[in-house]
Amino acid sequence: MKRRTFIKNSTFSAAGLISASLLASNNNEQKEKKPSKIASTSNKPIVVCTWNFNKATSKAWEILSTDGNSLDAVEQGVMVEEADPTNETVGLGGRPDRDGNVTLDACIMDKDGNCGSVVYLQNIVHPISVARKVMENTPHIILAGKGAEQFAYENGFKKTDLLTESTKKQYEEWKKTSKYETIINIENHDTIGMLAIDNNGDIAGACTTSGMAYKVAGRVGDSPIIGAGLYIDNEVGGATATGVGEEVIKTVGSFLIVELMRQGKSPQEACEEGVKRIMKKNKGRTDFQIGFLAINKNGETGGYCVHPGFTYSQFTNTGQTENQVESFYKKQN
């Protein structure tokens, strides 16, 4: 009961004393309900990832279900897609930039807020594992380009030609017109972002991509940027993004969603607010896709996107599911 309402309706002469007592009690309840003090995880372990990369969540679940930690789970989970040459938006077989080079971006973040990232990395199948090495073996967070590649070789990673026959043929066909476009939910959904909570209730996340097909050489999107493509706060939850990274960067999207959850919003509410803030700055635009995926400390999940079509894969003790999320536009434009 609000203090002002109580005073108005009270017939007791000691109303002021009683209302003060109620106010103090309410304040104590509010302190106990701070989102940063979310109760211990009730839906654990759990792993989710952008799009229906079911093999990736299956691999992550292998680790989580045998009492493995969330950091190992997200790394090994996304590695499945990095190594799959038929997934032409991640790792081996990723589509090249407009100069014909496959360049990869990735980041990883653990329960303690430690993080590592690589940008514009070439010739390495598993940028997520290089990002983890950056996090664990250097005083830095981001390594880029040739420096990141050399670091990978020094840490035992093998040089691999990432351009496959399929993506090479597509690139040669693209050069006939050199038209640049972001085809919604097809060419440029790019990213696998993964979030996991282990049996200890600890959260970790990973994000990896080959970026937009036929991008300007040197372009880096949101995926390897901590706070944009991925953010983890072990007291609150985690979030990841997919789609046109430039728009995610402008709002520091994943950090925004985690902070909204800290303020009390559910993962679903936070993802919706994240997309709506982007669309507020892009009124009338229908030519790009953004998808957010979030999880809170209780293992509750949520997702939201600009256009219909964004999905996420989830694995828990009750099994694996594919989930369609709601969208800002209710039908494809």
C-alpha positions in Angstrom: 0.0 0.0 0.0 1.3 3.5 -0.9 1.9 5.8 1.9 -0.3 8.6 0.5 -3.3 6.3 0.0 -2.9 4.8 3.4 -2.9 8.2 5.1 -6.0 9.3 3.2 -8.0 6.2 4.1 -6.8 5.6 7.6 -9.1 6.2 10.6 -6.3 5.6 13.1 -4.8 8.5 15.0 -1.5 6.8 14.7 -1.6 6.7 10.9 1.7 8.4 10.5 3.5 5.9 12.7 1.8 2.9 11.0 2.5 4.2 7.5 6.1 4.8 8.3 6.3 1.2 9.5 4.7 0.0 6.3 7.0 2.2 4.2 10.0 0.7 5.9 8.7 -2.8 5.4 8.1 -2.1 1.7 11.6 -0.7 1.3 13.0 -3.8 2.8 11.0 -5.9 0.4 12.2 -3.9 -2.5 15.8 -4.4 -1.4 15.2 -8.1 -1.3 13.8 -8.1 -4.8 16.6 -6.3 -6.5 17.3 -8.0 -9.9 21.0 -8.1 -9.1 20.0 -10.5 -6.2 18.0 -12.9 -8.4 17.4 -16.2 -6.6 19.5 -19.2 -7.4 18.9 -20.7 -10.8 15.8 -22.8 -11.0 16.2 -24.0 -14.6 19.7 -25.3 -14.8 21.6 -26.4 -16.6 20.4 -24.8 -19.8 21.9 -23.7 -23.1 20.4 -21.6 -25.9 21.7 -20.3 -29.2 20.6 -18.1 -32.0 18.9 -19.8 -34.9 18.2 -23.6 -35.0 21.7 -24.8 -34.7 20.6 -27.9 -32.9 23.9 -29.7 -33.3 25.6 -26.9 -31.5 23.2 -26.9 -28.5 23.4 -30.8 -28.4 27.2 -30.5 -28.1 27.0 -27.9 -25.4 24.4 -30.1 -23.6 26.9 -33.0 -23.6 29.2 -30.8 -21.4 26.5 -29.4 -19.2 24.7 -32.7 -18.6 27.9 -34.3 -17.3 28.5 -31.4 -14.8 30.8 -29.5 -17.1 31.2 -25.7 -16.9 29.3 -23.2 -19.0 32.5 -21.7 -20.5 33.5 -25.1 -22.0 30.0 -25.7 -23.1 29.6 -22.5 -25.1 33.0 -22.8 -26.7 32.6 -26.4 -27.8 29.0 -25.7 -28.8 29.8 -23.0 -31.3 32.8 -24.9 -32.6 30.4 -27.3 -34.2 29.2 -24.6 -36.5 32.6 -23.1 -37.1 33.8 -26.5 -38.4 30.7 -27.1 -40.6 31.5 -26.1 -44.2 27.8 -26.1 -45.1 27.1 -23.3 -42.6 28.2 -20.4 -44.8 27.9 -17.7 -42.2 30.4 -19.0 -39.6 33.9 -20.3 -39.7 35.0 -22.8 -42.4 33.0 -22.1 -45.5 31.9 -18.6 -44.4 31.2 -16.2 -47.3 34.1 -13.9 -48.2 34.4 -10.1 -48.2 34.3 -8.3 -51.5 38.0 -9.0 -52.0 37.4 -12.7 -51.8 38.9 -13.2 -48.3 37.1 -15.1 -45.5 37.5 -13.0 -42.3 36.1 -14.2 -39.0 35.1 -12.4 -35.8 34.4 -14.0 -32.4 34.2 -13.3 -28.7 33.7 -15.2 -25.4 32.9 -14.2 -21.9 32.9 -16.1 -18.6 31.1 -15.9 -15.3 33.7 -13.5 -13.8 33.4 -10.9 -16.6 36.6 -12.0 -18.2 36.4 -11.8 -22.0 38.4 -12.3 -25.2 37.9 -11.4 -28.8 39.4 -11.7 -32.3 38.4 -9.5 -35.2 39.3 -9.8 -38.9 40.9 -13.2 -38.4 41.9 -15.2 -41.4 42.9 -18.8 -42.1 41.8 -20.2 -38.7 38.8 -22.5 -38.4 38.0 -21.8 -34.7 38.1 -18.1 -33.9 36.2 -18.7 -30.7 39.0 -20.8 -29.3 41.6 -18.1 -30.3 39.4 -15.6 -28.5 39.5 -17.8 -25.4 43.3 -18.0 -25.6 43.3 -14.2 -25.8 41.2 -14.0 -22.6 43.2 -16.6 -20.7 46.8 -16.1 -21.9 47.2 -12.4 -22.5 46.5 -9.2 -20.6 44.4 -8.0 -23.6 40.8 -8.4 -24.7 40.9 -7.9 -28.5 43.4 -9.0 -31.1 42.9 -8.1 -34.7 44.0 -9.1 -38.2 47.5 -10.4 -38.8 48.3 -10.0 -35.1 45.5 -12.3 -34.1 46.4 -14.7 -36.8 50.1 -14.9 -35.7 48.9 -15.3 -32.1 46.8 -18.3 -33.2 49.8 -20.0 -34.9 51.9 -19.4 -31.8 49.2 -21.2 -29.8 49.1 -24.3 -32.0 46.3 -23.4 -34.4 46.7 -24.7 -38.0 46.5 -22.5 -41.1 43.4 -23.5 -43.2 41.9 -22.2 -46.4 38.4 -21.2 -45.3 37.0 -20.6 -48.8 35.1 -23.7 -50.0 34.2 -24.6 -53.6 30.6 -23.6 -52.8 31.4 -20.2 -51.4 34.0 -19.6 -54.1 31.4 -20.2 -56.9 29.0 -17.9 -55.1 31.6 -15.2 -54.9 32.5 -15.4 -58.5 28.8 -15.2 -59.4 28.4 -12.2 -57.1 31.2 -10.3 -58.8 29.2 -10.1 -62.0 27.0 -7.5 -60.4 28.8 -6.7 -57.1 25.5 -5.7 -55.6 25.6 -5.4 -51.9 22.4 -6.3 -50.0 21.4 -7.8 -46.7 18.9 -10.5 -47.5 16.8 -10.9 -44.4 17.1 -14.3 -42.6 19.0 -15.8 -45.6 22.4 -14.4 -46.5 23.2 -12.3 -43.5 21.8 -13.8 -40.4 25.6 -14.4 -39.9 26.0 -15.3 -36.3 25.8 -18.1 -33.8 25.5 -16.6 -30.3 25.3 -19.1 -27.4 24.4 -18.6 -23.7 24.6 -21.3 -21.1 24.1 -21.8 -17.3 25.8 -24.8 -15.7 24.9 -26.8 -12.6 26.7 -24.3 -10.4 24.4 -21.5 -11.7 27.3 -19.9 -13.6 26.7 -18.2 -16.9 29.0 -17.9 -20.0 28.5 -16.9 -23.6 30.1 -17.1 -27.0 29.5 -15.4 -30.3 31.2 -16.2 -33.7 30.6 -15.2 -37.3 32.1 -14.7 -40.7 30.2 -11.4 -40.9 28.2 -10.0 -43.8 28.8 -11.6 -47.1 30.8 -9.5 -49.6 31.4 -6.8 -46.9 34.0 -4.1 -47.4 37.4 -5.5 -46.5 38.2 -4.8 -42.9 34.5 -4.5 -41.8 33.8 -5.6 -38.3 30.3 -6.0 -36.9 28.9 -6.4 -33.5 29.7 -10.1 -32.9 33.2 -9.7 -31.4 32.4 -6.5 -29.5 31.8 -7.1 -25.8 28.5 -5.4 -24.9 27.2 -5.3 -28.5 27.1 -8.9 -29.8 27.5 -10.5 -26.4 27.4 -9.6 -22.7 27.3 -11.7 -19.5 26.7 -10.6 -15.9 26.7 -13.6 -13.7 24.4 -11.9 -11.1 21.8 -11.0 -13.7 22.0 -13.0 -17.0 23.3 -12.8 -20.5 22.3 -11.6 -24.0 23.5 -12.1 -27.6 22.6 -10.6 -30.9 22.4 -11.5 -34.6 21.6 -9.6 -37.8 23.0 -6.3 -39.0 25.7 -5.6 -36.5 26.0 -1.9 -37.2 22.6 -1.2 -35.7 23.3 -3.4 -32.6 26.6 -1.5 -32.0 24.8 1.8 -31.9 22.7 0.8 -28.9 25.3 -1.5 -27.3 22.5 -4.0 -27.6 23.5 -7.0 -25.5 24.7 -4.8 -22.6 21.4 -2.8 -22.8 19.4 -6.0 -22.5 21.3 -7.3 -19.5 20.9 -3.9 -17.8 17.2 -3.9 -18.5 17.0 -7.3 -16.8 19.0 -5.9 -13.9 16.2 -3.3 -13.5 13.6 -6.0 -13.3 12.5 -6.8 -16.8 12.1 -10.4 -17.9 14.4 -11.6 -20.7 11.4 -11.3 -23.1 10.6 -7.8 -22.1 14.3 -6.8 -22.3 14.7 -8.2 -25.8 11.6 -6.4 -27.0 12.8 -3.1 -25.6 16.2 -3.6 -27.2 14.6 -4.0 -30.7 12.2 -1.2 -30.1 15.0 1.2 -29.3 16.8 0.3 -32.6 13.6 0.8 -34.5 12.9 4.1 -32.9 16.1 5.3 -34.5 15.2 3.7 -37.8 11.5 4.7 -38.3 10.1 3.3 -41.5 13.1 1.1 -42.3 12.2 -2.5 -43.2 15.4 -3.5 -45.0 17.3 -5.2 -42.1 17.0 -7.9 -39.5 18.1 -7.8 -35.9 17.4 -10.6 -33.4 18.2 -10.6 -29.7 18.3 -13.7 -27.4 18.6 -13.4 -23.6 18.6 -15.6 -20.5 18.4 -14.6 -16.8 19.9 -16.1 -13.7 16.8 -18.2 -13.2 17.2 -19.8 -16.6 14.3 -17.9 -18.1 14.7 -17.1 -21.8 13.4 -14.6 -24.2 13.9 -13.4 -27.8 12.6 -10.7 -30.1 13.5 -9.6 -33.7 12.6 -7.0 -36.3 11.1 -9.3 -38.9 9.5 -12.7 -38.5 11.8 -15.7 -39.0 14.3 -15.4 -36.1 14.5 -18.6 -34.1 16.6 -20.1 -31.3 17.6 -23.6 -30.1 17.3 -24.6 -26.5 18.4 -27.6 -24.5 17.5 -28.4 -20.9 16.7 -31.5 -18.8 13.4 -31.7 -20.5 15.0 -32.0 -24.0 15.8 -29.9 -27.0 13.4 -27.4 -28.5 13.3 -25.0 -31.5 11.6 -21.7 -30.7 10.1 -19.1 -33.0 10.2 -15.6 -31.5 7.8 -12.6 -31.9 8.8 -9.7 -34.1 8.4 -6.0 -34.4 6.9 -6.3 -37.8 4.3 -9.0 -37.8 4.8 -10.1 -41.4 7.7 -10.0 -43.8 8.1 -6.7 -45.5 
